[in-house]
Amino acid sequence: MGQSNLDKHGQPNEAVFHFSNNAIKAVNTLYGLCMGVLADGKVNDREVLFLDTWLKDNLAYIDSYPLNLVAERLQDILSDGVISQQEKDDLYAMLGQLIGGTMDESGAVGGQSTQLPIDSVDCIEFQDRVFCFTGKFIRGQRSVCEELVVNLGACISKNVVKKLDYLIIGELASRDWVAASHGRKIEKALFYRQHGSSVQILSEQDWVRFL
């Protein structure tokens, strides 16, 4: 897909949005499946095979985060035809990170996700760059964060657009990101990046380091 998938305003057309919405549904379904797998504190062979079958039934969305990560891990596990206990333990730990904490760690499944698709950068440019903020920020209200970068010469976009340079994710907005509005902004930023945009997705912690 390329420029033909964007309308005159630089936004994804209706067909692309339909695909994106279905991809988000697939991501949310996977999130629920992971919660079920982790609920008893372990991963068994049947659950490994079930996740693999489900992902193969949803190949249209396999490039969407985090389907791609889980699919890659399952491919590694099943490549030799043997599912070892170590592989199941590693998968359990990975799924726990993706959804924000295992039962053993928090007493409940779901928490602060540590596996957001965050970029690592050595510097941030502010002058004439376009920033979008999403989620809740430790630094303060979103308007306060926006004012900080505007004072450094940046511009603010309330929505994720193709010309966006930085999408900043609030540290308090990590929980269940795929189901929330900030999760949709991340999904949209990833879509633009797949089609030529240079947008970078940064955590609040990294952004604050460069103020």
ABEGO torsion letter per residue (X at the ends): XBAAABBAAGBBBAAAAAAAAAAAAAAAAAAAAAAAAAAAGBBBAAAAAAAAAAAAAAAAAAABOAAAAAAAAAAAAAAAGBBBAAAAAAAAAAAAAAAGEBAAAAGBBEBBBAABBBBBBABBBABGBBBBBBEBBAAEBAAAAAAAAAAAGBBBBABBBAABABBBBBAAAABGAAABAAAAAAAAAAAAAAAGBABBBBBAAAAAAAX
